[in-house]
Amino acid sequence: MIRTVILAAGLALAPAAVLAHHGWSSYDADKVVKVTAPLTDVAWGNPHATAKVSYQGRTWDVVLAPIARMTARGLTQDMVGPGKPVTLEGYPRSDGTAEMRIERVTAQGKVVELR
């Protein structure tokens, strides 16, 4: 009985956890942002890599993809390390927060699709 209750609670909470982490609806897919600049504060880790970039006079948080996906597609940590020039294409947050979800990275002449 207790096992059933725990399982039911876990199943009920799982969709909320997934939506909380992957709240892609908070990004405006109608506004494509394209930035060519060096990254700073690169964090190469899971659940996805993150970084910061200067854009329009502000420091933006950059949400990349999971490490396994990026490396499988040929994007390495060295290619997007701090100070390395990259071109990022993605979507800004709808609420005006200086954050963008990246769809495509061009680094060292290589274009890598992240989604």
N, CA, C and O atoms as a GROMACS GRO file, in nm:
protein
  460
    1MET      N    1   0.083  -0.120   0.000
    1MET     CA    2   0.000   0.000   0.000
    1MET      C    3   0.087   0.126   0.000
    1MET      O    4   0.065   0.217  -0.080
    2ILE      N    5   0.186   0.130   0.090
    2ILE     CA    6   0.272   0.247   0.096
    2ILE      C    7   0.350   0.263  -0.034
    2ILE      O    8   0.370   0.374  -0.083
    3ARG      N    9   0.394   0.150  -0.089
    3ARG     CA   10   0.468   0.153  -0.215
    3ARG      C   11   0.381   0.213  -0.326
    3ARG      O   12   0.430   0.290  -0.408
    4THR      N   13   0.254   0.179  -0.329
    4THR     CA   14   0.162   0.231  -0.430
    4THR      C   15   0.144   0.381  -0.414
    4THR      O   16   0.142   0.454  -0.514
    5VAL      N   17   0.131   0.428  -0.292
    5VAL     CA   18   0.114   0.571  -0.265
    5VAL      C   19   0.240   0.647  -0.308
    5VAL      O   20   0.229   0.753  -0.370
    6ILE      N   21   0.357   0.595  -0.277
    6ILE     CA   22   0.483   0.661  -0.315
    6ILE      C   23   0.496   0.664  -0.467
    6ILE      O   24   0.535   0.766  -0.524
    7LEU      N   25   0.465   0.553  -0.532
    7LEU     CA   26   0.473   0.548  -0.677
    7LEU      C   27   0.376   0.648  -0.741
    7LEU      O   28   0.412   0.719  -0.835
    8ALA      N   29   0.254   0.653  -0.689
    8ALA     CA   30   0.154   0.746  -0.743
    8ALA      C   31   0.199   0.890  -0.724
    8ALA      O   32   0.182   0.973  -0.813
    9ALA      N   33   0.256   0.921  -0.609
    9ALA     CA   34   0.304   1.057  -0.583
    9ALA      C   35   0.419   1.092  -0.677
    9ALA      O   36   0.424   1.204  -0.730
   10GLY      N   37   0.508   0.999  -0.697
   10GLY     CA   38   0.621   1.022  -0.789
   10GLY      C   39   0.574   1.046  -0.931
   10GLY      O   40   0.625   1.135  -0.999
   11LEU      N   41   0.478   0.967  -0.976
   11LEU     CA   42   0.425   0.985  -1.112
   11LEU      C   43   0.352   1.117  -1.127
   11LEU      O   44   0.357   1.180  -1.232
   12ALA      N   45   0.284   1.159  -1.022
   12ALA     CA   46   0.211   1.286  -1.027
   12ALA      C   47   0.306   1.405  -1.032
   12ALA      O   48   0.276   1.505  -1.096
   13LEU      N   49   0.421   1.395  -0.966
   13LEU     CA   50   0.516   1.505  -0.962
   13LEU      C   51   0.611   1.508  -1.080
   13LEU      O   52   0.668   1.613  -1.110
   14ALA      N   53   0.630   1.398  -1.148
   14ALA     CA   54   0.727   1.390  -1.258
   14ALA      C   55   0.700   1.493  -1.369
   14ALA      O   56   0.794   1.560  -1.412
   15PRO      N   57   0.577   1.508  -1.418
   15PRO     CA   58   0.555   1.608  -1.523
   15PRO      C   59   0.589   1.749  -1.479
   15PRO      O   60   0.641   1.828  -1.559
   16ALA      N   61   0.562   1.783  -1.355
   16ALA     CA   62   0.594   1.917  -1.305
   16ALA      C   63   0.745   1.939  -1.304
   16ALA      O   64   0.792   2.047  -1.338
   17ALA      N   65   0.821   1.837  -1.266
   17ALA     CA   66   0.966   1.849  -1.265
   17ALA      C   67   1.021   1.867  -1.405
   17ALA      O   68   1.112   1.947  -1.427
   18VAL      N   69   0.966   1.794  -1.500
   18VAL     CA   70   1.012   1.806  -1.638
   18VAL      C   71   0.979   1.945  -1.692
   18VAL      O   72   1.064   2.007  -1.756
   19LEU      N   73   0.860   1.993  -1.668
   19LEU     CA   74   0.822   2.125  -1.716
   19LEU      C   75   0.901   2.236  -1.648
   19LEU      O   76   0.933   2.337  -1.711
   20ALA      N   77   0.932   2.218  -1.523
   20ALA     CA   78   1.009   2.320  -1.452
   20ALA      C   79   1.148   2.332  -1.511
   20ALA      O   80   1.200   2.443  -1.524
   21HIS      N   81   1.208   2.220  -1.548
   21HIS     CA   82   1.342   2.226  -1.604
   21HIS      C   83   1.340   2.270  -1.750
   21HIS      O   84   1.422   2.352  -1.791
   22HIS      N   85   1.248   2.218  -1.828
   22HIS     CA   86   1.243   2.250  -1.970
   22HIS      C   87   1.125   2.340  -2.001
   22HIS      O   88   1.039   2.305  -2.082
   23GLY      N   89   1.121   2.456  -1.938
   23GLY     CA   90   1.014   2.550  -1.961
   23GLY      C   91   1.037   2.630  -2.087
   23GLY      O   92   1.046   2.753  -2.082
   24TRP      N   93   1.047   2.561  -2.201
   24TRP     CA   94   1.078   2.630  -2.326
   24TRP      C   95   0.969   2.730  -2.365
   24TRP      O   96   0.996   2.818  -2.447
   25SER      N   97   0.851   2.718  -2.312
   25SER     CA   98   0.745   2.813  -2.348
   25SER      C   99   0.776   2.953  -2.295
   25SER      O  100   0.711   3.049  -2.336
   26SER      N  101   0.873   2.967  -2.206
   26SER     CA  102   0.908   3.100  -2.154
   26SER      C  103   1.002   3.175  -2.248
   26SER      O  104   1.043   3.288  -2.219
   27TYR      N  105   1.037   3.114  -2.362
   27TYR     CA  106   1.123   3.178  -2.462
   27TYR      C  107   1.038   3.217  -2.583
   27TYR      O  108   0.944   3.147  -2.619
   28ASP      N  109   1.073   3.328  -2.645
   28ASP     CA  110   0.996   3.381  -2.758
   28ASP      C  111   1.056   3.329  -2.889
   28ASP      O  112   1.152   3.387  -2.941
   29ALA      N  113   1.000   3.222  -2.942
   29ALA     CA  114   1.050   3.159  -3.065
   29ALA      C  115   1.026   3.244  -3.189
   29ALA      O  116   1.072   3.208  -3.298
   30ASP      N  117   0.953   3.354  -3.175
   30ASP     CA  118   0.931   3.445  -3.288
   30ASP      C  119   1.041   3.550  -3.299
   30ASP      O  120   1.047   3.623  -3.398
   31LYS      N  121   1.126   3.560  -3.198
   31LYS     CA  122   1.235   3.658  -3.196
   31LYS      C  123   1.368   3.585  -3.192
   31LYS      O  124   1.411   3.539  -3.086
   32VAL      N  125   1.432   3.573  -3.305
   32VAL     CA  126   1.561   3.507  -3.311
   32VAL      C  127   1.670   3.607  -3.275
   32VAL      O  128   1.676   3.717  -3.330
   33VAL      N  129   1.757   3.568  -3.183
   33VAL     CA  130   1.870   3.649  -3.142
   33VAL      C  131   1.994   3.586  -3.204
   33VAL      O  132   2.013   3.464  -3.199
   34LYS      N  133   2.079   3.670  -3.263
   34LYS     CA  134   2.206   3.621  -3.318
   34LYS      C  135   2.317   3.710  -3.263
   34LYS      O  136   2.317   3.831  -3.284
   35VAL      N  137   2.410   3.648  -3.192
   35VAL     CA  138   2.518   3.720  -3.125
   35VAL      C  139   2.651   3.658  -3.164
   35VAL      O  140   2.667   3.536  -3.158
   36THR      N  141   2.746   3.742  -3.202
   36THR     CA  142   2.882   3.695  -3.224
   36THR      C  143   2.970   3.766  -3.121
   36THR      O  144   2.989   3.888  -3.127
   37ALA      N  145   3.023   3.690  -3.027
   37ALA     CA  146   3.102   3.745  -2.918
   37ALA      C  147   3.169   3.631  -2.842
   37ALA      O  148   3.129   3.516  -2.855
   38PRO      N  149   3.269   3.663  -2.764
   38PRO     CA  150   3.327   3.558  -2.679
   38PRO      C  151   3.237   3.528  -2.560
   38PRO      O  152   3.169   3.617  -2.509
   39LEU      N  153   3.237   3.404  -2.517
   39LEU     CA  154   3.162   3.363  -2.399
   39LEU      C  155   3.245   3.384  -2.273
   39LEU      O  156   3.368   3.384  -2.277
   40THR      N  157   3.177   3.402  -2.162
   40THR     CA  158   3.241   3.406  -2.030
   40THR      C  159   3.167   3.310  -1.939
   40THR      O  160   3.057   3.266  -1.971
   41ASP      N  161   3.225   3.279  -1.828
   41ASP     CA  162   3.160   3.196  -1.725
   41ASP      C  163   3.099   3.069  -1.782
   41ASP      O  164   2.986   3.034  -1.750
   42VAL      N  165   3.172   2.999  -1.866
   42VAL     CA  166   3.121   2.875  -1.926
   42VAL      C  167   3.120   2.765  -1.821
   42VAL      O  168   3.222   2.737  -1.758
   43ALA      N  169   3.004   2.702  -1.804
   43ALA     CA  170   2.990   2.588  -1.712
   43ALA      C  171   2.953   2.467  -1.796
   43ALA      O  172   2.840   2.455  -1.843
   44TRP      N  173   3.048   2.378  -1.814
   44TRP     CA  174   3.031   2.259  -1.898
   44TRP      C  175   2.985   2.146  -1.808
   44TRP      O  176   3.067   2.071  -1.755
   45GLY      N  177   2.855   2.132  -1.791
   45GLY     CA  178   2.801   2.031  -1.700
   45GLY      C  179   2.657   2.000  -1.732
   45GLY      O  180   2.596   2.061  -1.820
   46ASN      N  181   2.604   1.906  -1.661
   46ASN     CA  182   2.467   1.862  -1.681
   46ASN      C  183   2.376   1.928  -1.578
   46ASN      O  184   2.424   1.960  -1.470
   47PRO      N  185   2.249   1.950  -1.606
   47PRO     CA  186   2.173   1.890  -1.715
   47PRO      C  187   2.202   1.954  -1.849
   47PRO      O  188   2.171   1.893  -1.952
   48HIS      N  189   2.260   2.075  -1.854
   48HIS     CA  190   2.301   2.137  -1.979
   48HIS      C  191   2.408   2.240  -1.948
   48HIS      O  192   2.417   2.289  -1.835
   49ALA      N  193   2.488   2.271  -2.046
   49ALA     CA  194   2.593   2.372  -2.028
   49ALA      C  195   2.531   2.511  -2.026
   49ALA      O  196   2.425   2.534  -2.084
   50THR      N  197   2.598   2.602  -1.959
   50THR     CA  198   2.554   2.740  -1.954
   50THR      C  199   2.676   2.832  -1.973
   50THR      O  200   2.790   2.788  -1.959
   51ALA      N  201   2.649   2.956  -2.003
   51ALA     CA  202   2.756   3.054  -2.018
   51ALA      C  203   2.695   3.193  -2.005
   51ALA      O  204   2.575   3.208  -1.980
   52LYS      N  205   2.778   3.292  -2.022
   52LYS     CA  206   2.732   3.431  -2.026
   52LYS      C  207   2.793   3.496  -2.149
   52LYS      O  208   2.901   3.457  -2.194
   53VAL      N  209   2.722   3.596  -2.203
   53VAL     CA  210   2.770   3.670  -2.319
   53VAL      C  211   2.720   3.814  -2.309
   53VAL      O  212   2.610   3.839  -2.260
   54SER      N  213   2.801   3.908  -2.355
   54SER     CA  214   2.758   4.048  -2.359
   54SER      C  215   2.680   4.071  -2.488
   54SER      O  216   2.724   4.035  -2.597
   55TYR      N  217   2.562   4.130  -2.473
   55TYR     CA  218   2.475   4.155  -2.587
   55TYR      C  219   2.386   4.274  -2.553
   55TYR      O  220   2.323   4.276  -2.448
   56GLN      N  221   2.380   4.372  -2.640
   56GLN     CA  222   2.297   4.491  -2.624
   56GLN      C  223   2.323   4.561  -2.490
   56GLN      O  224   2.229   4.609  -2.426
   57GLY      N  225   2.449   4.567  -2.451
   57GLY     CA  226   2.486   4.639  -2.329
   57GLY      C  227   2.453   4.568  -2.200
   57GLY      O  228   2.464   4.626  -2.092
   58ARG      N  229   2.413   4.442  -2.209
   58ARG     CA  230   2.380   4.364  -2.089
   58ARG      C  231   2.456   4.232  -2.092
   58ARG      O  232   2.502   4.188  -2.197
   59THR      N  233   2.469   4.170  -1.977
   59THR     CA  234   2.525   4.035  -1.969
   59THR      C  235   2.409   3.937  -1.969
   59THR      O  236   2.324   3.939  -1.881
   60TRP      N  237   2.409   3.850  -2.071
   60TRP     CA  238   2.300   3.754  -2.089
   60TRP      C  239   2.343   3.616  -2.041
   60TRP      O  240   2.457   3.576  -2.060
   61ASP      N  241   2.250   3.545  -1.978
   61ASP     CA  242   2.270   3.403  -1.947
   61ASP      C  243   2.240   3.325  -2.074
   61ASP      O  244   2.142   3.353  -2.144
   62VAL      N  245   2.324   3.228  -2.103
   62VAL     CA  246   2.313   3.146  -2.223
   62VAL      C  247   2.284   3.002  -2.180
   62VAL      O  248   2.360   2.943  -2.104
   63VAL      N  249   2.173   2.947  -2.228
   63VAL     CA  250   2.136   2.808  -2.200
   63VAL      C  251   2.170   2.726  -2.323
   63VAL      O  252   2.108   2.742  -2.428
   64LEU      N  253   2.267   2.637  -2.308
   64LEU     CA  254   2.310   2.551  -2.418
   64LEU      C  255   2.236   2.418  -2.410
   64LEU      O  256   2.125   2.412  -2.356
   65ALA      N  257   2.293   2.312  -2.461
   65ALA     CA  258   2.229   2.180  -2.462
   65ALA      C  259   2.303   2.087  -2.366
   65ALA      O  260   2.407   2.124  -2.312
   66PRO      N  261   2.250   1.967  -2.344
   66PRO     CA  262   2.323   1.868  -2.263
   66PRO      C  263   2.460   1.836  -2.326
   66PRO      O  264   2.475   1.837  -2.448
   67ILE      N  265   2.555   1.809  -2.242
   67ILE     CA  266   2.693   1.782  -2.286
   67ILE      C  267   2.698   1.668  -2.386
   67ILE      O  268   2.765   1.680  -2.489
   68ALA      N  269   2.630   1.560  -2.360
   68ALA     CA  270   2.635   1.443  -2.449
   68ALA      C  271   2.587   1.480  -2.589
   68ALA      O  272   2.645   1.435  -2.688
   69ARG      N  273   2.483   1.560  -2.598
   69ARG     CA  274   2.431   1.599  -2.730
   69ARG      C  275   2.532   1.687  -2.803
   69ARG      O  276   2.556   1.668  -2.923
   70MET      N  277   2.590   1.783  -2.732
   70MET     CA  278   2.683   1.874  -2.798
   70MET      C  279   2.808   1.800  -2.846
   70MET      O  280   2.853   1.820  -2.959
   71THR      N  281   2.863   1.715  -2.762
   71THR     CA  282   2.984   1.643  -2.803
   71THR      C  283   2.953   1.544  -2.915
   71THR      O  284   3.036   1.524  -3.004
   72ALA      N  285   2.836   1.482  -2.913
   72ALA     CA  286   2.798   1.389  -3.020
   72ALA      C  287   2.787   1.462  -3.154
   72ALA      O  288   2.808   1.402  -3.259
   73ARG      N  289   2.754   1.589  -3.149
   73ARG     CA  290   2.740   1.668  -3.272
   73ARG      C  291   2.867   1.744  -3.308
   73ARG      O  292   2.870   1.820  -3.405
   74GLY      N  293   2.972   1.724  -3.229
   74GLY     CA  294   3.102   1.780  -3.262
   74GLY      C  295   3.139   1.910  -3.194
   74GLY      O  296   3.240   1.970  -3.230
   75LEU      N  297   3.061   1.956  -3.096
   75LEU     CA  298   3.094   2.077  -3.023
   75LEU      C  299   3.164   2.037  -2.893
   75LEU      O  300   3.106   1.968  -2.810
   76THR      N  301   3.287   2.081  -2.877
   76THR     CA  302   3.364   2.044  -2.758
   76THR      C  303   3.375   2.162  -2.663
   76THR      O  304   3.350   2.276  -2.699
   77GLN      N  305   3.412   2.131  -2.542
   77GLN     CA  306   3.430   2.234  -2.440
   77GLN      C  307   3.536   2.334  -2.483
   77GLN      O  308   3.523   2.454  -2.458
   78ASP      N  309   3.641   2.286  -2.546
   78ASP     CA  310   3.748   2.375  -2.591
   78ASP      C  311   3.698   2.476  -2.694
   78ASP      O  312   3.747   2.589  -2.698
   79MET      N  313   3.603   2.438  -2.777
   79MET     CA  314   3.552   2.526  -2.882
   79MET      C  315   3.472   2.644  -2.827
   79MET      O  316   3.466   2.749  -2.890
   80VAL      N  317   3.411   2.627  -2.710
   80VAL     CA  318   3.327   2.732  -2.652
   80VAL      C  319   3.380   2.779  -2.516
   80VAL      O  320   3.305   2.836  -2.436
   81GLY      N  321   3.507   2.756  -2.492
   81GLY     CA  322   3.566   2.798  -2.366
   81GLY      C  323   3.564   2.948  -2.348
   81GLY      O  324   3.542   3.022  -2.444
   82PRO      N  325   3.587   2.994  -2.226
   82PRO     CA  326   3.586   3.137  -2.198
   82PRO      C  327   3.682   3.213  -2.291
   82PRO      O  328   3.797   3.174  -2.310
   83GLY      N  329   3.631   3.322  -2.347
   83GLY     CA  330   3.711   3.405  -2.435
   83GLY      C  331   3.713   3.362  -2.580
   83GLY      O  332   3.763   3.436  -2.664
   84LYS      N  333   3.659   3.244  -2.611
   84LYS     CA  334   3.656   3.196  -2.750
   84LYS      C  335   3.542   3.265  -2.824
   84LYS      O  336   3.430   3.268  -2.775
   85PRO      N  337   3.570   3.320  -2.943
   85PRO     CA  338   3.462   3.383  -3.020
   85PRO      C  339   3.368   3.278  -3.078
   85PRO      O  340   3.412   3.180  -3.138
   86VAL      N  341   3.240   3.300  -3.060
   86VAL     CA  342   3.137   3.210  -3.114
   86VAL      C  343   3.022   3.294  -3.168
   86VAL      O  344   3.008   3.412  -3.135
   87THR      N  345   2.941   3.232  -3.252
   87THR     CA  346   2.815   3.293  -3.293
   87THR      C  347   2.705   3.205  -3.235
   87THR      O  348   2.702   3.084  -3.256
   88LEU      N  349   2.614   3.269  -3.162
   88LEU     CA  350   2.502   3.200  -3.100
   88LEU      C  351   2.374   3.244  -3.169
   88LEU      O  352   2.357   3.362  -3.199
   89GLU      N  353   2.285   3.149  -3.195
   89GLU     CA  354   2.153   3.180  -3.247
   89GLU      C  355   2.051   3.111  -3.158
   89GLU      O  356   2.060   2.991  -3.132
   90GLY      N  357   1.955   3.188  -3.112
   90GLY     CA  358   1.855   3.129  -3.024
   90GLY      C  359   1.742   3.226  -2.997
   90GLY      O  360   1.718   3.320  -3.072
   91TYR      N  361   1.674   3.200  -2.886
   91TYR     CA  362   1.554   3.276  -2.852
   91TYR      C  363   1.568   3.342  -2.715
   91TYR      O  364   1.618   3.279  -2.621
   92PRO      N  365   1.524   3.468  -2.703
   92PRO     CA  366   1.528   3.535  -2.573
   92PRO      C  367   1.407   3.495  -2.488
   92PRO      O  368   1.306   3.447  -2.539
   93ARG      N  369   1.420   3.515  -2.359
   93ARG     CA  370   1.305   3.493  -2.270
   93ARG      C  371   1.198   3.595  -2.301
   93ARG      O  372   1.226   3.710  -2.334
   94SER      N  373   1.076   3.552  -2.289
   94SER     CA  374   0.960   3.638  -2.319
   94SER      C  375   0.941   3.749  -2.216
   94SER      O  376   0.884   3.853  -2.247
   95ASP      N  377   0.987   3.726  -2.093
   95ASP     CA  378   0.962   3.821  -1.986
   95ASP      C  379   1.066   3.932  -1.976
   95ASP      O  380   1.061   4.013  -1.884
   96GLY      N  381   1.161   3.938  -2.073
   96GLY     CA  382   1.260   4.044  -2.072
   96GLY      C  383   1.386   4.013  -1.993
   96GLY      O  384   1.482   4.091  -1.995
   97THR      N  385   1.388   3.900  -1.924
   97THR     CA  386   1.509   3.857  -1.854
   97THR      C  387   1.620   3.838  -1.956
   97THR      O  388   1.596   3.786  -2.065
   98ALA      N  389   1.740   3.878  -1.923
   98ALA     CA  390   1.855   3.867  -2.015
   98ALA      C  391   1.904   3.722  -2.018
   98ALA      O  392   2.008   3.689  -1.961
   99GLU      N  393   1.828   3.639  -2.085
   99GLU     CA  394   1.861   3.497  -2.097
   99GLU      C  395   1.816   3.450  -2.234
   99GLU      O  396   1.711   3.490  -2.284
  100MET      N  397   1.897   3.364  -2.294
  100MET     CA  398   1.861   3.310  -2.425
  100MET      C  399   1.885   3.161  -2.430
  100MET      O  400   1.982   3.110  -2.374
  101ARG      N  401   1.795   3.092  -2.498
  101ARG     CA  402   1.804   2.948  -2.522
  101ARG      C  403   1.866   2.930  -2.660
  101ARG      O  404   1.810   2.976  -2.760
  102ILE      N  405   1.979   2.866  -2.666
  102ILE     CA  406   2.055   2.857  -2.790
  102ILE      C  407   2.014   2.736  -2.872
  102ILE      O  408   2.005   2.624  -2.820
  103GLU      N  409   1.990   2.760  -2.999
  103GLU     CA  410   1.953   2.656  -3.095
  103GLU      C  411   2.072   2.613  -3.180
  103GLU      O  412   2.080   2.498  -3.222
  104ARG      N  413   2.163   2.707  -3.205
  104ARG     CA  414   2.273   2.681  -3.299
  104ARG      C  415   2.397   2.756  -3.251
  104ARG      O  416   2.388   2.872  -3.209
  105VAL      N  417   2.511   2.690  -3.258
  105VAL     CA  418   2.639   2.753  -3.223
  105VAL      C  419   2.733   2.738  -3.342
  105VAL      O  420   2.744   2.630  -3.400
  106THR      N  421   2.801   2.846  -3.377
  106THR     CA  422   2.909   2.839  -3.475
  106THR      C  423   3.038   2.870  -3.400
  106THR      O  424   3.055   2.978  -3.344
  107ALA      N  425   3.128   2.774  -3.402
  107ALA     CA  426   3.256   2.789  -3.332
  107ALA      C  427   3.366   2.727  -3.417
  107ALA      O  428   3.351   2.616  -3.469
  108GLN      N  429   3.473   2.799  -3.431
  108GLN     CA  430   3.587   2.754  -3.512
  108GLN      C  431   3.542   2.711  -3.651
  108GLN      O  432   3.593   2.613  -3.706
  109GLY      N  433   3.448   2.786  -3.708
  109GLY     CA  434   3.400   2.758  -3.843
  109GLY      C  435   3.302   2.644  -3.858
  109GLY      O  436   3.259   2.612  -3.969
  110LYS      N  437   3.266   2.581  -3.746
  110LYS     CA  438   3.173   2.467  -3.749
  110LYS      C  439   3.037   2.508  -3.693
  110LYS      O  440   3.030   2.566  -3.584
  111VAL      N  441   2.931   2.479  -3.767
  111VAL     CA  442   2.795   2.507  -3.723
  111VAL      C  443   2.738   2.381  -3.657
  111VAL      O  444   2.739   2.273  -3.716
  112VAL      N  445   2.689   2.397  -3.534
  112VAL     CA  446   2.636   2.282  -3.460
  112VAL      C  447   2.493   2.314  -3.415
  112VAL      O  448   2.469   2.411  -3.344
  113GLU      N  449   2.400   2.229  -3.459
  113GLU     CA  450   2.259   2.239  -3.417
  113GLU      C  451   2.246   2.175  -3.279
  113GLU      O  452   2.288   2.062  -3.258
  114LEU      N  453   2.186   2.247  -3.185
  114LEU     CA  454   2.176   2.195  -3.048
  114LEU      C  455   2.044   2.127  -3.018
  114LEU      O  456   2.039   2.043  -2.927
  115ARG      N  457   1.938   2.158  -3.088
  115ARG     CA  458   1.807   2.100  -3.054
  115ARG      C  459   1.765   1.997  -3.155
  115ARG      O  460   1.658   1.938  -3.142
   0.00000   0.00000   0.00000
